[in-house]
């Protein structure tokens, strides 16, 4: 039984994605946090972000070479974006 738990632990290391802000995270964090995204794809995400600006929707990730709909679908809930707060006008 202990061997089974040990093997399960090893193979489930990156089985679950962790939430990540796709517009702020570095390549290493993206690669560690998302399923099916290795360091090379994470670096492509960073490069796309530098050239095209922040991602506005999760579907924009499909514009990055090597990122397909299946990868987006399995990570969709764990991909977050920067929120820009609008300044409030003070009424007098």
PyMOL commands that set and color helices and strands:
alter all, ss='L'
color gray80, all
select helices_A, chain A and resi 2-11+27-33+39-52+58-63+69-78
alter helices_A, ss='H'
color red, helices_A
select strands_A, chain A and resi 20-21+79-80
alter strands_A, ss='S'
color yellow, strands_A
deselect
rebuild
show_as cartoon
